[in-house]
Amino acid sequence: MQAHAAYEALLRHSREQALLVSCTELLSWDELTYMPRGGVEHRGNQMAYLAGLMHDQAADPRFGELLDVLQQSELVQDPLSDAAVNVRELRRIHHRATRVPRGLVEEMARISSFAQQEWNDARKQTSFAIFQPWLERIVALKRREADSLATCPDRYDTLLDDYEPGARSDDLARLFAALRNDLVLLLAAITGARRKPNVLILRRDFPVERQRIFGETVAAAVGFDFERGRLDTTPHPFFGSIGPGDVRITTRFHADNFSDGFFGILHEVGHALYEQGLDPARQGTPVGDSVSLGMHESQARLWENTVGRSRAFWKHFLPMARRVFPEALAGVRLDDFHFAINRVQTGDNRVQADEITYNLHILVRFELERALLSGDLPVADVPAAWNDAYRQHLGVTPPNDAEGCLQDGHWSAGMIAYFPTYTLGNVFAAQLFAKATQDLGDLSVPFARGEFAGLLDWLRANVHRQGQRYHSAKLVEHITGSPPDHRPLVEALRRKYSEIYGI
């Protein structure tokens, strides 16, 4: 077979895989939003069936033959060409699929469907014991998956590579250690500051339907296209990319907590803007897909925190918020509101954590995941180990399992080794925003006018439309001229919070 014919066949194969993935995304979204409890068993069977089909397609020997033909062709001589990138990444998918048994893939899909419902029940009843047998099965399955792949000596690295290609846990441990040292010092200075925010501003009566209207209005203003997406509610916020023209985000609202729903929307909008910014002409191929979870999180954290918690952002949106919530925000000054949404306080909840303590929450999960996979931490001991880690790193003890080890749904979905991508996202976001500011000028000026297209266009050109041309670490270096580095994040946080807290 000639190289050009082989490449066209490879693209057809890739796009067929993408269609199957979009089907599973739709089923997953439905399961976590509207599916009745009685549909769990059937949904598990659906997910297992689709997982088996996707595995067979990815492991198909004919797929490997096409890759072999192309590997030596002139089409891949330029390693950054579309063809070379697609061949490289599709070979990676094929390599992994040929090593993991079909039955294991099906079982993981089936068990995680049940486990997500059991996690939700366990959380409602504040009882880890309900979820424990399901987490034991998931951990056992993930160990088998890592052992089947054996791409790295460390099981955790093998699973991490699926979310953040090329990342290694030892490097992450060093990153966390450096970040922890810097953040603990900054946290101590903030804790000792005389100036304190009035957080009760955010805990007044904010009617849920008005929160939805305000959140959708802001989402559209920063660039989310509601003709190609929608917003729903769920116990744990997430986004789902069903396919071109269909990106779905979720949040959770509380009538007495403005921040939870609003910043949940902005975070998921950041993910959605990435998906809506991918090149539609390359859809269904690696060069038209997002590069990693770390880069995805960088987009979410950038819009949620760097943009959404900036003073300039609220200079524009606070007058609108006062009109939507006249009882709650009447007479609230911009500086007071800005201070409240940037309050720093150690707590037990990751999603509600501030920018200073957030990465300490991720450190807890990183350490426990590694111990679970290695066997050093029995699943039954997770609640106690979780509480011990929170006392050590954040100086707090969760009051119950729901506020502690059951607060995240990631493990129930089989997403072990996912959590470090949040911290990588924070690191990437700081470097990317610094470069965008260097290229575009002071972005607080357009933000104060409600203009966000300049930043979004810059991200689409430099990040979104690059697809998987570079792995995330190389992409950061390509854009900024520097490899991933935690120091810009720490410097940005010092500047921001020194001004806010007067330290």
ZIUR-V743161 format. One record per run of one state. SS is the DSSP state (a for helix, b for strand, c for the rest). FROM is the first residue (numbers start at 1). LEN is the number of residues. If there is no record, write none. Layout:
ss:SS from:FROM len:LEN
ss:SS from:FROM len:LEN
This chain:
ss:c from:1 len:2
ss:a from:3 len:31
ss:c from:34 len:3
ss:a from:37 len:23
ss:c from:60 len:1
ss:a from:61 len:11
ss:c from:72 len:2
ss:a from:74 len:3
ss:c from:77 len:5
ss:a from:82 len:16
ss:c from:98 len:4
ss:a from:102 len:23
ss:c from:125 len:3
ss:a from:128 len:22
ss:c from:150 len:5
ss:a from:155 len:9
ss:c from:164 len:5
ss:a from:169 len:23
ss:c from:192 len:7
ss:a from:199 len:5
ss:c from:204 len:4
ss:a from:208 len:15
ss:c from:223 len:6
ss:b from:229 len:5
ss:c from:234 len:5
ss:b from:239 len:5
ss:c from:244 len:2
ss:b from:246 len:6
ss:c from:252 len:2
ss:b from:254 len:1
ss:c from:255 len:2
ss:b from:257 len:1
ss:a from:258 len:19
ss:c from:277 len:3
ss:a from:280 len:3
ss:c from:283 len:3
ss:a from:286 len:3
ss:c from:289 len:4
ss:a from:293 len:15
ss:c from:308 len:3
ss:a from:311 len:14
ss:c from:325 len:1
ss:a from:326 len:4
ss:c from:330 len:4
ss:a from:334 len:8
ss:c from:342 len:16
ss:a from:358 len:17
ss:c from:375 len:4
ss:a from:379 len:15
ss:c from:394 len:17
ss:a from:411 len:3
ss:c from:414 len:6
ss:a from:420 len:21
ss:c from:441 len:2
ss:a from:443 len:6
ss:c from:449 len:4
ss:a from:453 len:10
ss:c from:463 len:1
ss:a from:464 len:3
ss:c from:467 len:5
ss:a from:472 len:9
ss:c from:481 len:6
ss:a from:487 len:15
ss:c from:502 len:2
